[in-house]
Amino acid sequence: MILPKSGTLGGRAMGVIVIDPGHGGTVNIPDDSTFNNATSASGVLEKTMTLDICKRIRWSLLSGSGQARAVSLGKTVSVVMTRDKDVNLSLGDRAAVAAEHDADLFFSLHFNGFNRVTRGTEAYIDRKYMQGMKTVSAGSVTTAEGPGVPSSGLRNVNVAQDAAFASAIVQAAFGALKALDSKATLRSASYSKTANGESYAPPPGVKMKGLGVLRDAKLGTSGNNCRATLLELEFIDVPAVDLLLNGANANDARNQIASAIAVALVEAL
């Protein structure tokens, strides 16, 4: 059931959450939506793990602890997934789901892989300004990053809201991982300098990067201020992480992580 963004149903406030399982399918899409990126130490593909955990998050939001939290807060939650099977979508098409459903929140799930040693949980938000912009003439402009940019050169009109949302999600995910594995870590935040010389320090565990799937112009963010983040849950090429998320106790571990994220999503509405 798709609900309007605002209003009430049964006397409760409504919120729309779009969940985006990263990657999918077997073919790369030209706008950098690859069918898979990381692969676990035991050979499990990132695209498979993102879809499974996102389905668990959806279940929690509609029937589990996420739903219980929504009821306790007097909220009704509508959940939309960008994909619920093994297919790939362009970054623009993923973000367009949020615009189509006038979403309050857009959450994209991914996993990292690097050198089988590096670990950590981190979340990304879109950067504030267009890359390379200093001053812009009145009206919208067209650059290499696409059309429809406000005259200020802003790329992310609600960067502070995105940062707060990302912080809540990354802290919830990290907390769940830490309860399962004492060696879980939160990746260091990075300062991101904007094109006009302004610097912005995101909260711990949150980084800024120009990611097409988080772009306001694609999400439909203007007056509705859809908040968006991309979570890199862990480095699955690390054997210990692979064992946690794909080993004998993976079902329980995935459920606990999904539940924590679902509750954080509800609380962010």
SEDRENBA-520998 format. One record per atom (N, C-alpha, C): residue number from 0; atom name; x, y, z. Coordinates in pm, whole numbers, m for minus. Atoms other than C-alpha are relative to their C-alpha. Layout:
N
- num,atome,east,north,up
- NUM,CA,X,Y,Z $
...
This chain:
269
- num,atome,east,north,up
- 0,N,84,m119,0 $
- 0,CA,0,0,0 $
- 0,C,88,124,0 $
- 1,N,m76,m123,7 $
- 1,CA,140,339,m100 $
- 1,C,m84,112,58 $
- 2,N,72,m106,m68 $
- 2,CA,37,623,124 $
- 2,C,56,135,m40 $
- 3,N,m53,m135,23 $
- 3,CA,62,998,66 $
- 3,C,98,37,108 $
- 4,N,m107,m32,m94 $
- 4,CA,352,1167,239 $
- 4,C,m53,50,133 $
- 5,N,47,m61,m123 $
- 5,CA,150,1363,491 $
- 5,C,m147,m32,19 $
- 6,N,138,29,m31 $
- 6,CA,m180,1315,664 $
- 6,C,m9,m103,111 $
- 7,N,19,99,m105 $
- 7,CA,m325,1056,896 $
- 7,C,m79,m117,m52 $
- 8,N,77,120,27 $
- 8,CA,m461,707,878 $
- 8,C,m26,m64,136 $
- 9,N,31,53,m132 $
- 9,CA,m643,579,1184 $
- 9,C,53,89,110 $
- 10,N,m45,m93,m103 $
- 10,CA,m534,891,1371 $
- 10,C,150,5,17 $
- 11,N,m144,3,m17 $
- 11,CA,m163,821,1319 $
- 11,C,69,69,m116 $
- 12,N,m77,m67,105 $
- 12,CA,95,1021,1126 $
- 12,C,60,m103,m94 $
- 13,N,m51,93,100 $
- 13,CA,223,864,804 $
- 13,C,139,42,m47 $
- 14,N,m131,m27,56 $
- 14,CA,575,836,667 $
- 14,C,34,m101,m107 $
- 15,N,m37,88,111 $
- 15,CA,715,691,344 $
- 15,C,151,m21,1 $
- 16,N,m141,37,0 $
- 16,CA,1048,507,349 $
- 16,C,31,m80,m125 $
- 17,N,m48,75,116 $
- 17,CA,1225,397,31 $
- 17,C,130,m70,38 $
- 18,N,m117,81,m30 $
- 18,CA,1476,114,78 $
- 18,C,62,m46,m131 $
- 19,N,m70,31,124 $
- 19,CA,1737,61,m192 $
- 19,C,111,m103,24 $
- 20,N,m108,99,m8 $
- 20,CA,1934,m268,m196 $
- 20,C,101,26,m112 $
- 21,N,m100,m36,99 $
- 21,CA,2258,m178,m371 $
- 21,C,27,m110,m103 $
- 22,N,m41,89,110 $
- 22,CA,2358,m333,m707 $
- 22,C,m114,m92,m43 $
- 23,N,102,93,46 $
- 23,CA,2175,m632,m859 $
- 23,C,17,m38,m146 $
- 24,N,m3,45,138 $
- 24,CA,2133,m825,m1181 $
- 24,C,134,m56,m43 $
- 25,N,m124,56,56 $
- 25,CA,2415,m932,m1410 $
- 25,C,70,95,m95 $
- 26,N,m54,m94,98 $
- 26,CA,2484,m623,m1621 $
- 26,C,21,136,66 $
- 27,N,m24,m137,m47 $
- 27,CA,2643,m288,m1534 $
- 27,C,m83,98,m81 $
- 28,N,76,m106,66 $
- 28,CA,2442,24,m1616 $
- 28,C,90,121,m14 $
- 29,N,m99,m104,32 $
- 29,CA,2628,317,m1776 $
- 29,C,19,111,103 $
- 30,N,m18,m111,m95 $
- 30,CA,2565,568,m1495 $
- 30,C,67,m46,129 $
- 31,N,m81,49,m112 $
- 31,CA,2791,367,m1261 $
- 31,C,m76,m87,99 $
- 32,N,69,99,m83 $
- 32,CA,2531,131,m1118 $
- 32,C,50,m138,m43 $
- 33,N,m57,130,33 $
- 33,CA,2741,m185,m1125 $
- 33,C,m86,m112,56 $
- 34,N,86,109,m48 $
- 34,CA,2571,m522,m1086 $
- 34,C,51,m58,132 $
- 35,N,m56,41,m130 $
- 35,CA,2808,m607,m799 $
- 35,C,131,73,22 $
- 36,N,m128,m63,m33 $
- 36,CA,3101,m453,m618 $
- 36,C,82,m94,88 $
- 37,N,m76,82,m93 $
- 37,CA,3227,m633,m308 $
- 37,C,m45,m147,m5 $
- 38,N,28,143,m13 $
- 38,CA,3249,m1010,m264 $
- 38,C,58,m46,133 $
- 39,N,m46,42,m132 $
- 39,CA,3275,m1176,76 $
- 39,C,115,m99,m12 $
- 40,N,m114,92,m3 $
- 40,CA,3570,m1389,180 $
- 40,C,m38,m141,m44 $
- 41,N,45,133,39 $
- 41,CA,3360,m1700,117 $
- 41,C,m70,m1,m135 $
- 42,N,55,m6,135 $
- 42,CA,3232,m1579,m220 $
- 42,C,m143,48,m13 $
- 43,N,137,m52,8 $
- 43,CA,2892,m1430,m132 $
- 43,C,5,141,m58 $
- 44,N,0,m128,67 $
- 44,CA,2810,m1133,m353 $
- 44,C,m71,108,81 $
- 45,N,62,m115,m68 $
- 45,CA,2730,m790,m212 $
- 45,C,m146,16,m41 $
- 46,N,136,m22,49 $
- 46,CA,2418,m764,m430 $
- 46,C,m100,m95,67 $
- 47,N,86,99,m65 $
- 47,CA,2277,m1080,m269 $
- 47,C,m23,36,146 $
- 48,N,10,m36,m141 $
- 48,CA,2348,m961,84 $
- 48,C,m84,126,20 $
- 49,N,80,m122,m16 $
- 49,CA,2200,m615,32 $
- 49,C,m148,m29,m16 $
- 50,N,141,32,22 $
- 50,CA,1877,m759,m103 $
- 50,C,m59,m75,118 $
- 51,N,50,78,m112 $
- 51,CA,1841,m1009,179 $
- 51,C,m22,87,124 $
- 52,N,13,m81,m121 $
- 52,CA,1903,m759,458 $
- 52,C,m105,108,m18 $
- 53,N,105,m100,24 $
- 53,CA,1681,m496,297 $
- 53,C,m139,m61,13 $
- 54,N,129,68,m19 $
- 54,CA,1397,m748,284 $
- 54,C,m29,m21,148 $
- 55,N,18,15,m144 $
- 55,CA,1453,m810,655 $
- 55,C,m37,134,64 $
- 56,N,35,m134,m51 $
- 56,CA,1442,m435,721 $
- 56,C,m146,29,m32 $
- 57,N,140,m21,37 $
- 57,CA,1114,m415,530 $
- 57,C,m93,m80,90 $
- 58,N,84,82,m87 $
- 58,CA,971,m703,731 $
- 58,C,m9,61,139 $
- 59,N,m1,m60,m133 $
- 59,CA,1075,m537,1057 $
- 59,C,m86,126,4 $
- 60,N,79,m123,5 $
- 60,CA,916,m208,950 $
- 60,C,m149,m28,m5 $
- 61,N,142,29,18 $
- 61,CA,587,m375,862 $
- 61,C,m56,m97,103 $
- 62,N,52,105,m88 $
- 62,CA,565,m662,1110 $
- 62,C,82,m25,125 $
- 63,N,m89,30,m112 $
- 63,CA,855,m663,1357 $
- 63,C,23,116,93 $
- 64,N,m31,m103,m100 $
- 64,CA,1032,m433,1599 $
- 64,C,m11,141,m56 $
- 65,N,19,m131,61 $
- 65,CA,1028,m146,1352 $
- 65,C,m145,43,3 $
- 66,N,143,m30,m6 $
- 66,CA,651,m167,1332 $
- 66,C,m44,28,144 $
- 67,N,33,m23,m140 $
- 67,CA,626,m192,1711 $
- 67,C,43,139,43 $
- 68,N,m47,m135,m33 $
- 68,CA,833,125,1741 $
- 68,C,m88,105,m65 $
- 69,N,88,m95,68 $
- 69,CA,613,299,1486 $
- 69,C,m131,16,76 $
- 70,N,125,m6,m77 $
- 70,CA,301,210,1683 $
- 70,C,20,77,129 $
- 71,N,m26,m69,m127 $
- 71,CA,459,332,2006 $
- 71,C,16,151,m20 $
- 72,N,m17,m143,29 $
- 72,CA,536,666,1837 $
- 72,C,m121,59,m70 $
- 73,N,119,m49,66 $
- 73,CA,193,692,1678 $
- 73,C,19,26,m148 $
- 74,N,m29,m21,142 $
- 74,CA,324,658,1322 $
- 74,C,m47,m120,m82 $
- 75,N,28,105,97 $
- 75,CA,209,461,1020 $
- 75,C,107,8,m108 $
- 76,N,m114,2,92 $
- 76,CA,488,353,788 $
- 76,C,m37,m69,m130 $
- 77,N,9,60,132 $
- 77,CA,472,288,415 $
- 77,C,141,m29,m49 $
- 78,N,m134,42,42 $
- 78,CA,770,97,274 $
- 78,C,m1,m34,m149 $
- 79,N,m16,28,142 $
- 79,CA,879,92,m90 $
- 79,C,144,m42,m23 $
- 80,N,m135,43,35 $
- 80,CA,1178,m105,m221 $
- 80,C,28,31,m146 $
- 81,N,m35,m28,139 $
- 81,CA,1362,m1,m535 $
- 81,C,9,m129,m81 $
- 82,N,m1,132,64 $
- 82,CA,1410,m370,m614 $
- 82,C,m27,m105,105 $
- 83,N,22,112,m91 $
- 83,CA,1289,m692,m456 $
- 83,C,39,m132,m64 $
- 84,N,m55,119,65 $
- 84,CA,1462,m933,m692 $
- 84,C,136,35,m58 $
- 85,N,m137,m19,48 $
- 85,CA,1800,m976,m860 $
- 85,C,3,72,m135 $
- 86,N,m8,m85,119 $
- 86,CA,1787,m689,m1109 $
- 86,C,81,124,34 $
- 87,N,m73,m125,m19 $
- 87,CA,2000,m380,m1157 $
- 87,C,m84,116,m50 $
- 88,N,69,m123,39 $
- 88,CA,1858,m28,m1181 $
- 88,C,103,111,m9 $
- 89,N,m89,m116,6 $
- 89,CA,2025,294,m1282 $
- 89,C,m12,78,130 $
- 90,N,5,m82,m120 $
- 90,CA,2111,533,m1002 $
- 90,C,m116,97,m6 $
- 91,N,112,m92,15 $
- 91,CA,1858,777,m1142 $
- 91,C,m133,m67,24 $
- 92,N,125,72,m20 $
- 92,CA,1583,515,m1148 $
- 92,C,m21,m36,146 $
- 93,N,12,30,m143 $
- 93,CA,1657,419,m789 $
- 93,C,m49,124,76 $
- 94,N,39,m123,m68 $
- 94,CA,1634,779,m672 $
- 94,C,m140,44,m40 $
- 95,N,132,m41,49 $
- 95,CA,1324,837,m886 $
- 95,C,m113,m68,76 $
- 96,N,103,66,m81 $
- 96,CA,1134,587,m671 $
- 96,C,m39,89,117 $
- 97,N,29,m92,m111 $
- 97,CA,1164,836,m385 $
- 97,C,m85,116,m48 $
- 98,N,78,m111,55 $
- 98,CA,1035,1117,m605 $
- 98,C,m142,m44,m32 $
- 99,N,131,52,40 $
- 99,CA,748,903,m735 $
- 99,C,m93,m16,120 $
- 100,N,82,28,m118 $
- 100,CA,628,816,m386 $
- 100,C,7,111,105 $
- 101,N,m10,m114,m92 $
- 101,CA,707,1154,m226 $
- 101,C,56,m46,135 $
- 102,N,m56,64,m119 $
- 102,CA,932,977,22 $
- 102,C,54,100,101 $
- 103,N,m62,m76,m109 $
- 103,CA,1038,1115,357 $
- 103,C,147,m40,15 $
- 104,N,m134,52,m20 $
- 104,CA,1347,892,374 $
- 104,C,39,m90,m116 $
- 105,N,m57,90,101 $
- 105,CA,1570,723,116 $
- 105,C,124,m63,62 $
- 106,N,m109,74,m64 $
- 106,CA,1801,452,250 $
- 106,C,56,m102,m98 $
- 107,N,m66,93,92 $
- 107,CA,2052,269,29 $
- 107,C,104,m81,77 $
- 108,N,m90,89,m74 $
- 108,CA,2242,m33,163 $
- 108,C,107,m58,m92 $
- 109,N,m113,54,74 $
- 109,CA,2587,m140,45 $
- 109,C,97,m67,98 $
- 110,N,m111,56,m78 $
- 110,CA,2893,m333,164 $
- 110,C,131,39,m68 $
- 111,N,m133,m31,50 $
- 111,CA,3261,m253,125 $
- 111,C,84,m126,m17 $
- 112,N,m103,102,11 $
- 112,CA,3556,m466,23 $
- 112,C,130,69,m37 $
- 113,N,m126,m69,31 $
- 113,CA,3923,m373,13 $
- 113,C,118,m96,2 $
- 114,N,m125,76,m8 $
- 114,CA,4221,m568,143 $
- 114,C,m6,m116,99 $
- 115,N,25,112,m92 $
- 115,CA,4068,m838,370 $
- 115,C,43,31,143 $
- 116,N,m40,m40,m135 $
- 116,CA,4187,m641,674 $
- 116,C,m80,122,47 $
- 117,N,70,m124,m35 $
- 117,CA,4026,m296,670 $
- 117,C,m145,m28,36 $
- 118,N,137,18,m47 $
- 118,CA,3699,m279,862 $
- 118,C,m65,134,30 $
- 119,N,68,m118,m47 $
- 119,CA,3435,m32,964 $
- 119,C,m135,23,m66 $
- 120,N,133,m38,47 $
- 120,CA,3084,104,921 $
- 120,C,0,149,m28 $
- 121,N,4,m141,35 $
- 121,CA,3021,434,746 $
- 121,C,m125,29,m83 $
- 122,N,114,m43,80 $
- 122,CA,2739,631,588 $
- 122,C,39,122,m82 $
- 123,N,m28,m113,88 $
- 123,CA,2743,880,303 $
- 123,C,m124,85,m21 $
- 124,N,103,m91,46 $
- 124,CA,2540,1186,221 $
- 124,C,56,74,m121 $
- 125,N,m47,m73,117 $
- 125,CA,2555,1389,m97 $
- 125,C,66,130,42 $
- 126,N,m69,m123,m35 $
- 126,CA,2791,1684,m96 $
- 126,C,m89,120,m24 $
- 127,N,87,m117,m1 $
- 127,CA,2651,2032,m56 $
- 127,C,m1,75,m132 $
- 128,N,m10,m82,120 $
- 128,CA,2777,2206,m368 $
- 128,C,42,m81,m121 $
- 129,N,m47,58,124 $
- 129,CA,2834,2119,m730 $
- 129,C,152,4,m6 $
- 130,N,m145,3,11 $
- 130,CA,3192,2016,m797 $
- 130,C,48,105,m100 $
- 131,N,m57,m98,90 $
- 131,CA,3396,2297,m945 $
- 131,C,m75,131,m6 $
- 132,N,79,m123,5 $
- 132,CA,3136,2566,m876 $
- 132,C,46,100,103 $
- 133,N,m31,m108,m93 $
- 133,CA,3223,2898,m719 $
- 133,C,m110,104,m4 $
- 134,N,112,m92,16 $
- 134,CA,2974,3149,m856 $
- 134,C,m81,m45,m121 $
- 135,N,89,45,106 $
- 135,CA,2675,3081,m1075 $
- 135,C,m96,112,m34 $
- 136,N,94,m104,40 $
- 136,CA,2457,3314,m1276 $
- 136,C,m141,m38,43 $
- 137,N,138,21,m45 $
- 137,CA,2089,3352,m1193 $
- 137,C,m65,m112,m80 $
- 138,N,71,109,65 $
- 138,CA,1861,3062,m1274 $
- 138,C,74,m131,13 $
- 139,N,m63,132,m5 $
- 139,CA,1946,2698,m1324 $
- 139,C,113,m8,m101 $
- 140,N,m114,19,89 $
- 140,CA,2261,2577,m1491 $
- 140,C,10,m146,m39 $
- 141,N,m28,136,41 $
- 141,CA,2375,2269,m1673 $
- 141,C,150,m21,2 $
- 142,N,m143,29,m8 $
- 142,CA,2714,2115,m1593 $
- 142,C,18,m147,m34 $
- 143,N,m29,141,25 $
- 143,CA,2882,1780,m1634 $
- 143,C,m79,m90,95 $
- 144,N,72,80,m97 $
- 144,CA,2684,1667,m1329 $
- 144,C,m150,0,m26 $
- 145,N,141,5,34 $
- 145,CA,2348,1738,m1489 $
- 145,C,m71,131,16 $
- 146,N,75,m125,m3 $
- 146,CA,2080,2004,m1522 $
- 146,C,m76,20,130 $
- 147,N,93,m25,m109 $
- 147,CA,1852,2166,m1271 $
- 147,C,64,39,130 $
- 148,N,m67,m41,m123 $
- 148,CA,2104,2302,m1020 $
- 148,C,m42,141,36 $
- 149,N,40,m134,m38 $
- 149,CA,1984,2605,m822 $
- 149,C,110,102,m28 $
- 150,N,m95,m105,35 $
- 150,CA,2150,2939,m893 $
- 150,C,112,13,102 $
- 151,N,m103,m7,m102 $
- 151,CA,2345,2914,m568 $
- 151,C,110,m102,m22 $
- 152,N,m95,109,18 $
- 152,CA,2527,2608,m698 $
- 152,C,m22,m112,99 $
- 153,N,30,106,m96 $
- 153,CA,2370,2399,m424 $
- 153,C,m31,m130,m71 $
- 154,N,31,134,49 $
- 154,CA,2364,2028,m495 $
- 154,C,m88,m72,101 $
- 155,N,76,64,m108 $
- 155,CA,2222,1919,m158 $
- 155,C,m65,110,83 $
- 156,N,69,m113,m63 $
- 156,CA,1959,2161,m31 $
- 156,C,m29,m24,148 $
- 157,N,31,32,m139 $
- 157,CA,1905,1980,299 $
- 157,C,112,m81,64 $
- 158,N,m118,75,m43 $
- 158,CA,2257,1872,388 $
- 158,C,0,m26,150 $
- 159,N,1,20,m146 $
- 159,CA,2211,1922,764 $
- 159,C,m99,m108,39 $
- 160,N,98,104,m28 $
- 160,CA,1898,1707,765 $
- 160,C,53,m137,m43 $
- 161,N,m60,125,45 $
- 161,CA,2075,1440,561 $
- 161,C,105,m50,99 $
- 162,N,m107,37,m93 $
- 162,CA,2368,1445,803 $
- 162,C,m57,m58,129 $
- 163,N,62,50,m123 $
- 163,CA,2142,1398,1106 $
- 163,C,m61,m138,m23 $
- 164,N,59,129,35 $
- 164,CA,1958,1113,933 $
- 164,C,108,m107,m15 $
- 165,N,m110,95,20 $
- 165,CA,2282,944,825 $
- 165,C,65,m38,132 $
- 166,N,m60,26,m130 $
- 166,CA,2422,977,1175 $
- 166,C,m83,m99,80 $
- 167,N,88,92,m73 $
- 167,CA,2119,804,1327 $
- 167,C,10,m142,m55 $
- 168,N,m7,132,62 $
- 168,CA,2141,519,1078 $
- 168,C,134,m68,26 $
- 169,N,m132,62,m17 $
- 169,CA,2516,462,1103 $
- 169,C,24,m38,145 $
- 170,N,m16,34,m142 $
- 170,CA,2506,469,1483 $
- 170,C,m81,m124,36 $
- 171,N,83,118,m27 $
- 171,CA,2222,215,1489 $
- 171,C,64,m125,m57 $
- 172,N,m64,116,63 $
- 172,CA,2399,m17,1246 $
- 172,C,127,m39,73 $
- 173,N,m123,27,m72 $
- 173,CA,2729,16,1426 $
- 173,C,m29,m61,137 $
- 174,N,36,55,m130 $
- 174,CA,2564,m48,1762 $
- 174,C,m39,m146,m8 $
- 175,N,40,139,18 $
- 175,CA,2408,m368,1632 $
- 175,C,120,m89,m30 $
- 176,N,m121,77,32 $
- 176,CA,2738,m485,1485 $
- 176,C,90,m17,122 $
- 177,N,m87,4,m117 $
- 177,CA,2928,m399,1802 $
- 177,C,m51,m100,102 $
- 178,N,58,97,m92 $
- 178,CA,2687,m609,2008 $
- 178,C,29,m143,m44 $
- 179,N,m29,132,55 $
- 179,CA,2767,m902,1780 $
- 179,C,148,m30,m11 $
- 180,N,m143,16,23 $
- 180,CA,3139,m842,1733 $
- 180,C,73,118,64 $
- 181,N,m69,m107,m73 $
- 181,CA,3357,m644,1975 $
- 181,C,102,74,m86 $
- 182,N,m99,m65,86 $
- 182,CA,3598,m563,1691 $
- 182,C,m62,91,m106 $
- 183,N,67,m91,93 $
- 183,CA,3338,m369,1494 $
- 183,C,47,142,27 $
- 184,N,m48,m137,m14 $
- 184,CA,3449,m12,1430 $
- 184,C,m86,95,m83 $
- 185,N,67,m107,75 $
- 185,CA,3302,317,1311 $
- 185,C,107,73,m80 $
- 186,N,m100,m66,85 $
- 186,CA,3491,465,1018 $
- 186,C,6,149,32 $
- 187,N,m20,m141,m32 $
- 187,CA,3637,812,1075 $
- 187,C,m74,88,m99 $
- 188,N,64,m99,86 $
- 188,CA,3442,1106,942 $
- 188,C,108,80,m70 $
- 189,N,m97,m81,73 $
- 189,CA,3614,1325,685 $
- 189,C,m56,140,m23 $
- 190,N,40,m135,34 $
- 190,CA,3605,1699,635 $
- 190,C,m12,9,m151 $
- 191,N,19,m16,144 $
- 191,CA,3469,1786,294 $
- 191,C,m8,148,m32 $
- 192,N,1,m141,39 $
- 192,CA,3555,2125,147 $
- 192,C,m86,18,m124 $
- 193,N,85,m26,114 $
- 193,CA,3297,2267,m86 $
- 193,C,73,87,m100 $
- 194,N,m67,m70,108 $
- 194,CA,3377,2441,m410 $
- 194,C,24,147,31 $
- 195,N,m17,m143,m29 $
- 195,CA,3335,2790,m264 $
- 195,C,88,24,121 $
- 196,N,m93,m16,m111 $
- 196,CA,3587,2727,12 $
- 196,C,m58,m30,136 $
- 197,N,63,33,m128 $
- 197,CA,3335,2646,284 $
- 197,C,35,m144,37 $
- 198,N,m25,137,m44 $
- 198,CA,3419,2340,493 $
- 198,C,m111,m44,94 $
- 199,N,109,55,m80 $
- 199,CA,3174,2114,668 $
- 199,C,47,m130,63 $
- 200,N,m43,121,m70 $
- 200,CA,3245,1850,931 $
- 200,C,m123,m86,30 $
- 201,N,112,89,m27 $
- 201,CA,2991,1566,916 $
- 201,C,14,m66,137 $
- 202,N,m7,73,m127 $
- 202,CA,2905,1370,1233 $
- 202,C,90,m123,m13 $
- 203,N,m83,120,5 $
- 203,CA,3121,1068,1328 $
- 203,C,m65,m111,m83 $
- 204,N,50,108,82 $
- 204,CA,3086,788,1078 $
- 204,C,m71,43,m126 $
- 205,N,71,m53,117 $
- 205,CA,2929,1014,814 $
- 205,C,98,73,m90 $
- 206,N,m87,m65,98 $
- 206,CA,3107,1125,497 $
- 206,C,m83,62,m111 $
- 207,N,65,m66,113 $
- 207,CA,3017,1353,208 $
- 207,C,68,m41,m130 $
- 208,N,m54,40,130 $
- 208,CA,3057,1242,m152 $
- 208,C,m106,25,m106 $
- 209,N,95,m20,108 $
- 209,CA,2899,1319,m486 $
- 209,C,m52,m132,m53 $
- 210,N,59,128,40 $
- 210,CA,2677,1012,m525 $
- 210,C,m132,25,m72 $
- 211,N,119,m27,81 $
- 211,CA,2417,1016,m801 $
- 211,C,m129,m50,61 $
- 212,N,122,56,m56 $
- 212,CA,2171,799,m612 $
- 212,C,m55,85,114 $
- 213,N,43,m86,m111 $
- 213,CA,2155,1062,m333 $
- 213,C,m29,142,m45 $
- 214,N,16,m137,47 $
- 214,CA,2117,1369,m553 $
- 214,C,m141,50,18 $
- 215,N,131,m60,m21 $
- 215,CA,1832,1599,m458 $
- 215,C,m79,11,m130 $
- 216,N,69,m19,128 $
- 216,CA,1751,1665,m824 $
- 216,C,m66,m129,m46 $
- 217,N,57,129,39 $
- 217,CA,1684,1292,m871 $
- 217,C,m102,m49,103 $
- 218,N,91,43,m107 $
- 218,CA,1515,1233,m535 $
- 218,C,m129,80,1 $
- 219,N,117,m86,m1 $
- 219,CA,1267,1512,m604 $
- 219,C,m1,93,119 $
- 220,N,m7,m84,m119 $
- 220,CA,1387,1706,m301 $
- 220,C,m7,146,m39 $
- 221,N,11,m146,14 $
- 221,CA,1268,2063,m307 $
- 221,C,m72,47,123 $
- 222,N,75,m38,m119 $
- 222,CA,988,2151,m72 $
- 222,C,m14,m114,99 $
- 223,N,28,111,m90 $
- 223,CA,951,1800,68 $
- 223,C,124,m47,76 $
- 224,N,m124,32,m72 $
- 224,CA,1319,1761,171 $
- 224,C,11,m147,37 $
- 225,N,m27,141,m24 $
- 225,CA,1353,1386,133 $
- 225,C,143,m14,52 $
- 226,N,m134,22,m56 $
- 226,CA,1644,1285,356 $
- 226,C,56,m131,m53 $
- 227,N,m57,115,69 $
- 227,CA,1886,1040,201 $
- 227,C,139,m33,53 $
- 228,N,m133,46,m38 $
- 228,CA,2185,831,302 $
- 228,C,29,m135,m63 $
- 229,N,m47,130,48 $
- 229,CA,2390,539,172 $
- 229,C,89,m58,108 $
- 230,N,m75,66,m107 $
- 230,CA,2516,296,436 $
- 230,C,90,m108,m56 $
- 231,N,m96,108,27 $
- 231,CA,2831,89,384 $
- 231,C,13,m77,132 $
- 232,N,16,67,m128 $
- 232,CA,2758,m167,653 $
- 232,C,131,m56,55 $
- 233,N,m128,58,m44 $
- 233,CA,3096,m346,670 $
- 233,C,82,m43,m122 $
- 234,N,m89,53,103 $
- 234,CA,3389,m485,471 $
- 234,C,m14,m152,m2 $
- 235,N,33,142,m2 $
- 235,CA,3267,m830,375 $
- 235,C,113,m89,m50 $
- 236,N,m114,84,38 $
- 236,CA,3603,m943,236 $
- 236,C,85,m39,120 $
- 237,N,m69,37,m124 $
- 237,CA,3728,m961,596 $
- 237,C,m60,m132,50 $
- 238,N,54,130,m40 $
- 238,CA,3693,m1327,707 $
- 238,C,m91,4,122 $
- 239,N,83,m6,m121 $
- 239,CA,3555,m1237,1051 $
- 239,C,m137,59,m29 $
- 240,N,128,m61,38 $
- 240,CA,3285,m1017,899 $
- 240,C,m82,m98,m83 $
- 241,N,66,101,83 $
- 241,CA,3203,m1284,642 $
- 241,C,m61,m109,88 $
- 242,N,51,103,m89 $
- 242,CA,3166,m1542,918 $
- 242,C,m121,49,77 $
- 243,N,112,m57,m75 $
- 243,CA,2937,m1311,1115 $
- 243,C,m126,8,m86 $
- 244,N,116,m29,83 $
- 244,CA,2709,m1227,823 $
- 244,C,m40,m113,m95 $
- 245,N,29,110,92 $
- 245,CA,2728,m1547,617 $
- 245,C,25,m138,60 $
- 246,N,m30,126,m65 $
- 246,CA,2823,m1816,869 $
- 246,C,m122,m66,63 $
- 247,N,106,81,m61 $
- 247,CA,2621,m2053,1087 $
- 247,C,m104,83,73 $
- 248,N,93,m84,m75 $
- 248,CA,2465,m1772,1292 $
- 248,C,m42,125,m76 $
- 249,N,28,m118,82 $
- 249,CA,2411,m1534,1002 $
- 249,C,m146,44,7 $
- 250,N,142,m37,m2 $
- 250,CA,2032,m1548,1021 $
- 250,C,m31,91,118 $
- 251,N,22,m82,m119 $
- 251,CA,2026,m1412,1375 $
- 251,C,72,134,m11 $
- 252,N,m77,m124,12 $
- 252,CA,2298,m1156,1304 $
- 252,C,m68,96,m97 $
- 253,N,67,m86,98 $
- 253,CA,2122,m1024,996 $
- 253,C,m131,56,54 $
- 254,N,126,m48,m58 $
- 254,CA,1792,m1003,1181 $
- 254,C,24,111,101 $
- 255,N,m29,m103,m100 $
- 255,CA,1946,m804,1465 $
- 255,C,41,131,m65 $
- 256,N,m44,m121,69 $
- 256,CA,2112,m561,1228 $
- 256,C,m118,66,m71 $
- 257,N,116,m54,71 $
- 257,CA,1798,m521,1018 $
- 257,C,m98,65,96 $
- 258,N,91,m56,m100 $
- 258,CA,1589,m462,1328 $
- 258,C,49,134,51 $
- 259,N,m55,m126,m50 $
- 259,CA,1822,m191,1456 $
- 259,C,m15,111,m104 $
- 260,N,15,m100,106 $
- 260,CA,1818,m13,1121 $
- 260,C,m146,40,m17 $
- 261,N,143,m30,14 $
- 261,CA,1439,m41,1096 $
- 261,C,m49,94,108 $
- 262,N,41,m88,m111 $
- 262,CA,1389,116,1438 $
- 262,C,55,141,m22 $
- 263,N,m59,m132,25 $
- 263,CA,1628,398,1347 $
- 263,C,m73,73,m112 $
- 264,N,75,m61,109 $
- 264,CA,1437,460,1024 $
- 264,C,m132,57,50 $
- 265,N,126,m48,m56 $
- 265,CA,1109,487,1211 $
- 265,C,21,124,85 $
- 266,N,m26,m113,m88 $
- 266,CA,1257,720,1468 $
- 266,C,43,125,m76 $
- 267,N,m44,m114,81 $
- 267,CA,1396,940,1190 $
- 267,C,m116,68,m73 $
- 268,N,114,m59,70 $
- 268,CA,1052,1000,1037 $
- 268,C,m49,128,68 $
